[in-house]
Structures are given as C-alpha cells and as structure tokens.
Amino acid sequence: MKLMKSILLASAMIGAVNVAQADDQYIPLLSYRVGPYAAGGSGFYGGVIDYFNLVNAKGGLNGVKITWEECETEYNASRGVECYERLKKAQGGASLVEPLSTGIAYGILDRVAEDKIPMTTLGYGRSDAANGKVFPYIFPLITSYWNQAAAMTKYLGDKSGGLDKLKGKKIVHLYHDSAFGKEPIPVLEAQAKQYGFELIKIPVAHPGNEQQSQWLQIRQANPDYVILWGWGVMNAVAIKTAQRNGYSREKMLGVWWAGSEEDAVPAGDAAKGYTSMTFNTPGNYPVLDELRNKVYAAGKGNLSDKSRIGSVYHMRGVTAAILWSEAILKAQEKYGKGKQMTSEQIRWGFENLNVDEARQKALGALGMFPPVKTSCEDHEGSGAVKVQQWTGDKWKAITPNWVVGDKALTRAMLEESSNKYAAEKKITPACLK
C-alpha cells in the first residue's frame, strides 16, 4: 500500500513538471510574479502558459509540443539580463524571448541580435524597433508606444469635436519616471506643436505610491485631459488621488498598462468612468472557453484564481502566445511542417505573420486583438488600439472600431530614430532572408 502511494505521488510530481523532449519547442519565460508589478506579470505569463497547455493538449504545433522554463526577474533589469543569459542556451536553445519590461528589453536588445534570438515586445519597448531593416530580431508586435500616443491624441481630438479643437487645450502627461514613461514624449510634443495644445509633463518616481505634489500641480493647471502613463501601484493611487482632488475620471486616459482589473478594482468607486487604451477588446471568446474546458478542467490552469481568466493581463498573455505560436507555424510552412524550428527560422516566421480575421476566427479569437500583418519594414504589424472604460465592475470597449493615429508622423519619427541608431552601431540597414 505504501509502495502504491509512493508510485502515485511520484507520478503526480512528474505530471506537474514541464519535461522537455529533444524535439520540443523551448521558450524561456523571463517572468515576474513578485514585487510591485506582480499583478501584471502573473496575469500575462499565466495567460501564456495556459495557451501553451492548450496547444499541447491539442497535439502541439503540427505535432511539436511547447516546453518552457520560468526565471523570476522581479521586473528588475539586471535580474532580467541574468535570466536571459542563463536560459538562452538551455534545452537546446531559446526559440524566442519576451521580458515584458522596457528596462529588460533595452538591457538585452543588442544581445538578442548577436545571439540571433527573436524578442517580442508586445505593446512596449523601443518604438523604432518596428524597422526590421535595423532591428531584424526585435518585434514590437501589434502596436508601439508611439502609435498608442498618436491614437490617444486622435481619440482626445475626436472627443473634443475634432483634432483642430485641441488648440489651446491643456493635456497633462503624468508618467512613470523611467524609459517606459518617457517613450511617448517625442510624439506628444510633436502633436502638441502640430495641433496647438499645451503639453504639461509631470513625472512620478517609482513605484508611484506618493503623488500629492503631482496632483497639486494638476489641480493648479486645471488641464482638459490627463494622460496617465502609469504601471503597477501608481495607477490606482493616481485614480484615487484624482478623486480626492475633484478631477473627473472621465477626463483621464490611461496607457494600456494602466488599464487592467488590477488597476481599477483597488481604486474602488473612484475608478468608475475611468478610461484607458487597450490592444485587446474586453469580453469572452471561444479560445477562453477552450482554456476553461480543456486546461483548467484538467487541472493544468496556471492561475489559482479562475476569475482572472479573460482579464486584461491574462488575455494579453494569451494574445502573445497566439502570435508566438503563429510565428512558429509560419516558419514550419517554409522550413518543415511538424519540425522543431530554430530561433532564426522563427524570426522569419515573425517577419511574415498574417493573422487576419479569418485566422483569428479559426483560433477562436476573432476581434480579441487587431489583425496583425508584418514585413521586414514593419515588425509591428498593426498600430491599432481601442479605448475601454471601467463600468465599476468590468471593462467595456467604448470605441467600436480600432483606432489608428497619425502613422505618417510616427513612421517618419521611426525612420529617423532607427537610422540614427544604425549609424551609431555601424549597422547597414537591410532585410534578412
């Protein structure tokens, strides 16, 4: 009897381990589940692992199973670099990497190019990395901070009755004092000059739990709108402090990292009416039901709190894993269906993605994120976003269609910035084959 119990226990332990086979597709996860940004990391990587488990439960990617290994970065740049270096050659070599951190992404930017490992920066990181001629291994998929900033201006212009109506208005950019918070400033400054609004830049020190002086400045300036470019605890603090200072949450527009349930729920009633950008449409989708029925029902779900299934961060992780899987499948089309792909082959897959509405429907994710079509010149693949509003208990999309800002402006900025980078690094811009 004791022996039987030991065998059963050993079997259970083996089943809980993600055991890699020689022909599996290995993806290291530079995750963070502790620290001030744990809510974002746990939700995102939970969504990633849930989708991996779904893919494996359905037989893999044309028979190729996905295996993974997590390394806790705590959203710390130096730890992230250490994790990358430790895992990049593990289990036959990394297929791709996604640190979900601007600081870590900048820290390994040159390393991934040297190692020939594609890095996605889904909705963050260097916006000019969309130029694949200069950054062949970087993929800021779906949309970048620059295109988000341009879409914010368009939305606020539409809300005011037209972009010309922004003239003379005051817009505060309340931002996390980091590379992340500073990333959209060039676009906002260019559009302030173009449309004649006053841009007031107010930084908030990490982690953002003290904002009294910043909101005193906002109260004195009495702006027409406040763009909240926050992350983690900073967001709920900003929303609650806005309420205490009598500033309407309907006039606040958050970055998509300030638009999750984990940002709104802690703010309580103060969050009702608050809006943020998003590159996912809130709601339920067949792929999420599949996760519930095939992954969580089998006891393989990654989130301990099942109510988080389909939440903003979870859905974002599912979206990332879908795009990674599609890149691997695309690579298989060229280099061998049902075979393990190298990181260089997957890079080609990322550069030739075409996840259109028909493909989204087949995946059970129609409308969950905008169609993505990449090329050497465009490693972003979309640039479209939506605006969502917190009703008091959930997010609801308030722009029925995807919003796209001034892409001519952002493309010109992208070309200038990436070519400057190429000159500094002595890179000859060209498309890889």
matplotlib code that plots the C-alpha trace (Angstrom):
import matplotlib.pyplot as plt

x = [0.0, 2.8, 4.6, 1.4, 1.1, 4.8, 4.2, 1.1, 2.9, 5.9, 3.5, 1.8, 5.1, 6.3, 3.0, 3.5, 6.9, 7.2, 9.5, 11.3, 11.7, 14.5, 12.2, 10.1, 10.0, 11.6, 10.6, 12.2, 9.9, 11.5, 8.6, 7.8, 5.3, 6.6, 7.3, 5.3, 4.4, 3.4, -0.2, 0.9, 3.5, 1.4, -1.6, 0.4, 2.6, -0.4, -2.1, 1.0, 1.3, -2.4, -2.3, 0.9, -1.0, -4.0, -1.7, 0.0, -3.4, -4.4, -1.3, 1.1, 2.1, 1.7, 2.8, 5.6, 5.0, 5.9, 8.1, 9.1, 11.0, 10.4, 13.0, 11.9, 13.2, 11.1, 10.9, 14.5, 16.7, 19.9, 18.0, 16.3, 19.7, 20.9, 17.8, 18.2, 21.9, 21.1, 18.2, 19.1, 21.1, 19.0, 17.1, 18.6, 18.4, 15.7, 13.1, 12.2, 12.1, 9.6, 10.6, 7.5, 9.7, 11.1, 14.2, 15.0, 14.2, 16.7, 19.2, 19.2, 18.5, 22.0, 22.4, 19.4, 20.7, 24.1, 22.5, 20.0, 17.1, 13.9, 12.5, 8.9, 8.0, 4.2, 2.9, 6.1, 9.8, 11.6, 9.0, 11.6, 12.4, 9.4, 12.0, 13.2, 16.0, 17.7, 16.3, 15.9, 15.4, 13.0, 9.2, 7.1, 4.0, 0.5, 1.3, 4.0, 4.1, 4.4, 1.4, -0.5, 0.4, -0.8, -4.0, -4.5, -4.3, -6.7, -9.2, -9.0, -9.4, -12.4, -13.8, -13.3, -15.1, -12.1, -8.3, -8.5, -10.5, -7.4, -5.9, -5.5, -6.3, -4.1, -3.0, -1.0, 1.3, 1.5, 4.2, 6.3, 9.7, 11.5, 12.3, 8.8, 7.2, 9.4, 8.9, 5.8, 7.1, 8.5, 5.1, 3.1, 5.5, 5.3, 1.5, 1.3, 3.1, 1.0, -2.4, -1.6, -2.3, -0.2, 1.6, 2.5, 4.9, 4.8, 7.0, 6.2, 9.0, 9.0, 6.9, 4.4, 2.6, 3.2, 1.6, 0.3, 2.7, 1.9, -1.8, -1.3, 0.3, -2.5, -5.1, -3.3, -3.0, -6.7, -6.0, -8.6, -7.2, -4.7, -2.9, -1.9, 1.2, 1.5, 2.4, 1.7, 0.6, 1.0, -2.3, -4.7, -3.0, -3.5, -7.1, -7.9, -5.8, -7.7, -11.0, -9.7, -8.7, -12.0, -10.6, -13.1, -12.0, -13.8, -11.0, -8.3, -7.0, -4.6, -1.8, -2.7, -0.5, -2.9, -6.0, -6.4, -8.7, -5.7, -5.5, -9.3, -10.5, -8.1, -9.3, -12.9, -15.6, -13.0, -12.3, -15.8, -15.8, -12.1, -10.8, -7.7, -6.2, -6.1, -4.9, -7.4, -11.2, -12.7, -15.2, -15.3, -14.0, -14.2, -10.4, -11.0, -13.8, -11.4, -8.9, -11.6, -12.8, -9.6, -6.9, -8.5, -10.9, -7.9, -6.2, -3.5, -4.5, -1.7, -3.9, -5.0, -7.9, -10.0, -11.9, -8.8, -9.3, -10.1, -8.9, -6.8, -3.4, -4.4, -5.9, -2.7, -0.7, -2.9, -2.6, 1.2, 1.2, -1.1, 1.3, 4.3, 2.6, 1.6, 5.2, 6.4, 3.7, 4.6, 8.2, 7.1, 5.4, 8.8, 11.3, 9.4, 5.9, 6.0, 9.7, 11.3, 12.2, 15.5, 15.3, 16.4, 13.7, 11.1, 12.5, 11.5, 8.0, 7.6, 8.5, 5.9, 2.9, -0.6, -3.1, -6.1, -9.8, -10.2, -7.3, -8.4, -11.9, -10.2, -8.3, -11.4, -10.1, -11.9, -11.8, -9.8, -6.8, -6.4, -5.3, -1.5, 0.4, 4.2, 7.0, 10.7, 9.8, 7.0, 7.8, 4.8, 2.1, -0.9, -0.7, -4.4, -5.9, -9.2, -10.4, -12.1, -14.0, -14.4, -18.1, -17.5, -17.1, -15.6, -14.0, -16.2, -14.9, -16.2, -14.7, -16.5, -13.7, -9.9, -8.4, -5.3, -3.4, -1.1, 1.0, 2.7, 4.1, 5.2, 6.7, 8.8, 10.0, 10.6, 12.8, 14.8, 15.4, 16.2, 18.6, 20.4, 20.7, 22.0, 24.7, 25.8, 26.0, 27.5, 24.6, 23.9, 20.1, 18.9, 16.3, 17.4, 16.4]
y = [0.0, 2.4, 1.5, 2.2, 5.6, 6.4, 5.4, 7.6, 10.5, 10.2, 10.1, 13.2, 15.0, 14.0, 15.2, 18.6, 19.1, 20.5, 17.8, 18.7, 16.2, 16.6, 17.8, 20.2, 23.9, 25.6, 29.1, 30.6, 32.9, 35.9, 36.3, 38.2, 37.1, 39.0, 42.7, 45.9, 44.7, 41.1, 41.6, 42.3, 39.6, 36.8, 37.6, 37.8, 34.8, 32.9, 33.5, 32.5, 29.2, 28.5, 28.8, 26.6, 24.0, 24.3, 23.9, 20.8, 19.3, 19.6, 17.8, 20.7, 22.8, 20.2, 17.7, 19.8, 20.4, 23.6, 23.4, 26.3, 27.4, 30.4, 32.7, 35.3, 38.8, 40.8, 43.3, 44.2, 45.0, 43.3, 40.2, 40.1, 40.1, 37.3, 35.2, 35.7, 34.7, 31.7, 30.3, 31.3, 28.1, 25.8, 22.8, 23.1, 26.9, 29.6, 29.9, 33.5, 35.8, 38.2, 40.1, 42.3, 45.0, 48.1, 48.1, 44.4, 44.7, 47.6, 45.5, 42.6, 44.4, 44.1, 40.6, 39.0, 40.3, 38.8, 35.5, 35.5, 35.0, 37.0, 39.2, 40.4, 43.5, 43.3, 46.9, 48.3, 48.9, 50.8, 52.0, 52.5, 48.7, 48.3, 48.9, 45.4, 46.6, 47.9, 45.7, 42.3, 40.4, 42.8, 42.6, 45.3, 43.4, 44.8, 48.4, 50.6, 53.4, 55.9, 54.7, 54.5, 58.1, 59.2, 57.2, 58.9, 62.3, 61.2, 59.9, 63.1, 65.2, 63.2, 63.6, 67.3, 67.6, 67.3, 67.5, 71.2, 71.7, 70.6, 74.1, 76.0, 73.0, 71.7, 68.0, 66.6, 63.7, 62.1, 59.5, 56.8, 58.4, 55.7, 54.8, 53.4, 56.7, 58.9, 56.8, 58.6, 62.2, 62.8, 62.0, 64.0, 67.0, 66.8, 66.7, 69.5, 71.6, 70.4, 70.9, 73.8, 72.2, 72.7, 69.6, 69.6, 66.8, 65.6, 62.6, 60.2, 58.4, 54.6, 52.9, 55.7, 55.4, 59.1, 61.6, 64.5, 67.1, 66.0, 66.3, 69.7, 70.7, 69.2, 71.0, 74.3, 73.7, 72.6, 70.6, 69.5, 65.9, 63.8, 61.0, 58.5, 56.7, 54.5, 51.0, 48.9, 50.6, 54.0, 53.6, 53.0, 55.8, 58.2, 57.3, 57.7, 60.9, 62.3, 61.7, 63.4, 66.4, 66.6, 65.7, 63.8, 60.3, 60.7, 63.2, 60.7, 58.4, 55.7, 53.9, 50.2, 49.3, 51.4, 49.7, 46.3, 45.0, 45.1, 48.9, 49.6, 47.3, 48.6, 52.2, 51.2, 53.7, 56.2, 54.2, 54.3, 56.2, 56.0, 55.2, 53.6, 52.4, 48.7, 46.4, 43.8, 44.0, 43.1, 40.3, 36.5, 34.5, 30.8, 30.4, 31.4, 28.9, 26.3, 27.2, 26.7, 23.4, 21.8, 23.3, 24.3, 21.4, 19.1, 20.8, 22.4, 26.1, 28.4, 30.9, 29.9, 32.5, 31.3, 34.7, 36.1, 34.0, 36.6, 39.5, 42.2, 40.8, 37.2, 38.0, 39.9, 36.8, 34.6, 37.0, 36.9, 33.1, 33.0, 35.3, 33.2, 30.0, 31.5, 32.6, 29.0, 27.6, 30.2, 29.1, 25.5, 26.3, 27.3, 25.1, 21.9, 21.1, 19.3, 20.0, 21.8, 25.3, 27.2, 30.7, 32.1, 30.3, 31.6, 35.1, 34.7, 33.5, 36.6, 38.8, 37.1, 36.9, 37.3, 36.8, 38.2, 38.0, 34.6, 33.2, 34.8, 33.1, 29.8, 30.3, 31.3, 34.9, 37.0, 40.6, 39.9, 41.8, 43.7, 41.8, 41.5, 41.5, 42.0, 42.6, 43.4, 47.1, 46.7, 44.5, 45.9, 44.7, 46.9, 50.1, 49.8, 50.3, 50.7, 52.8, 51.0, 52.3, 50.9, 50.5, 49.8, 46.0, 45.4, 47.0, 47.9, 49.0, 52.4, 52.7, 50.2, 50.2, 50.0, 53.5, 54.4, 57.7, 59.6, 56.8, 59.0, 61.1, 58.0, 56.3, 59.4, 59.5, 55.8, 56.1, 59.0, 57.3, 53.8, 55.2, 57.2, 54.0, 52.2, 54.9, 54.8, 51.0, 50.8, 48.7, 48.7, 48.6, 45.6, 42.9, 39.4, 36.5]
z = [0.0, 0.9, -2.3, -4.3, -2.6, -3.4, -7.1, -7.3, -5.6, -8.0, -11.0, -9.8, -9.4, -12.9, -14.4, -12.7, -14.3, -17.8, -19.0, -22.3, -25.1, -27.6, -30.4, -28.3, -29.0, -26.0, -24.9, -21.8, -19.8, -18.1, -15.8, -12.6, -10.0, -7.0, -6.4, -7.2, -10.7, -9.8, -10.9, -14.5, -14.7, -13.1, -15.3, -18.5, -18.0, -16.6, -20.0, -21.9, -20.1, -20.3, -24.1, -24.2, -22.3, -24.6, -27.7, -26.1, -25.2, -28.8, -30.0, -30.3, -33.3, -36.1, -33.5, -32.0, -28.2, -26.5, -23.4, -21.2, -18.1, -15.9, -14.4, -11.8, -12.8, -10.3, -13.2, -12.4, -15.5, -14.2, -13.0, -16.4, -18.2, -15.8, -16.6, -20.3, -20.2, -18.0, -20.1, -23.7, -24.3, -22.1, -23.5, -27.0, -27.2, -26.8, -29.6, -28.7, -25.6, -24.2, -21.0, -20.6, -19.3, -21.1, -18.9, -19.5, -23.2, -23.5, -21.5, -23.9, -27.1, -28.6, -27.1, -28.9, -32.2, -31.5, -30.3, -33.2, -30.9, -31.8, -29.0, -29.0, -27.0, -27.1, -26.8, -25.2, -25.7, -28.4, -30.9, -33.6, -33.4, -35.8, -38.6, -39.3, -41.5, -38.5, -35.8, -37.5, -34.2, -32.4, -32.9, -31.1, -32.1, -32.5, -31.6, -30.1, -27.6, -30.4, -32.2, -28.9, -28.2, -31.7, -31.2, -27.8, -29.5, -32.2, -29.6, -27.4, -30.6, -31.6, -28.1, -28.3, -31.7, -34.0, -33.8, -34.6, -31.3, -29.3, -30.0, -26.7, -24.5, -21.8, -21.7, -18.8, -19.3, -15.9, -16.3, -14.6, -14.4, -16.4, -20.0, -20.2, -19.1, -21.3, -24.5, -25.9, -25.2, -28.7, -30.3, -27.8, -28.2, -32.0, -31.9, -29.3, -31.8, -34.7, -33.1, -30.7, -27.3, -24.3, -23.1, -19.3, -18.4, -14.8, -13.7, -10.8, -9.1, -8.9, -7.7, -7.6, -4.3, -3.5, -5.9, -3.7, -5.2, -8.8, -8.3, -6.7, -10.0, -11.9, -9.8, -10.3, -14.1, -14.4, -17.6, -20.1, -20.0, -18.1, -19.8, -17.1, -18.3, -15.3, -14.2, -11.1, -7.9, -9.5, -11.4, -8.5, -6.5, -9.4, -9.8, -6.1, -5.8, -8.8, -7.0, -3.8, -5.8, -7.6, -11.0, -13.3, -14.1, -17.5, -18.4, -17.6, -20.3, -19.3, -21.2, -21.7, -18.7, -16.6, -17.8, -16.1, -13.4, -11.0, -11.6, -11.3, -8.6, -5.9, -6.7, -5.7, -6.7, -7.7, -10.9, -12.3, -15.6, -16.0, -19.5, -20.9, -24.1, -24.9, -27.8, -26.7, -26.8, -23.4, -23.4, -23.7, -26.7, -27.7, -27.1, -23.4, -23.1, -24.5, -21.8, -19.1, -20.6, -21.7, -19.5, -16.2, -16.1, -16.4, -13.5, -15.7, -15.4, -14.3, -12.4, -8.9, -9.1, -12.0, -12.1, -13.7, -16.9, -19.6, -17.5, -19.3, -18.4, -18.9, -22.3, -23.2, -22.3, -24.4, -27.3, -27.0, -27.0, -30.0, -32.0, -31.0, -32.0, -35.3, -36.0, -35.3, -37.6, -40.3, -40.0, -40.3, -43.6, -45.1, -43.2, -42.5, -41.2, -37.9, -37.2, -34.4, -35.6, -34.9, -33.5, -36.9, -38.6, -36.1, -36.7, -40.3, -39.1, -37.1, -40.1, -42.2, -39.9, -41.3, -38.5, -40.3, -39.2, -40.9, -39.0, -35.7, -36.2, -36.7, -33.4, -31.5, -31.1, -33.7, -32.6, -29.5, -30.9, -34.2, -37.3, -37.5, -40.7, -40.5, -43.0, -43.0, -42.9, -40.3, -37.3, -35.5, -37.9, -36.9, -34.9, -34.0, -30.5, -28.7, -25.8, -22.9, -19.8, -16.3, -15.6, -11.9, -12.2, -15.7, -18.7, -21.7, -25.2, -26.0, -29.4, -31.6, -34.2, -33.9, -33.6, -35.6, -35.1, -37.4, -38.7, -41.2, -38.3, -36.3, -39.4, -40.1, -36.5, -36.6, -39.7, -38.3, -34.9, -36.2, -38.9, -36.2, -34.1, -37.2, -37.8, -34.1, -34.1, -37.6, -38.9, -42.6, -42.8, -44.8, -44.8, -43.7, -45.9]

ax = plt.figure().add_subplot(projection="3d")
ax.plot(x, y, z, "-o")
ax.set_aspect("equal")
plt.show()
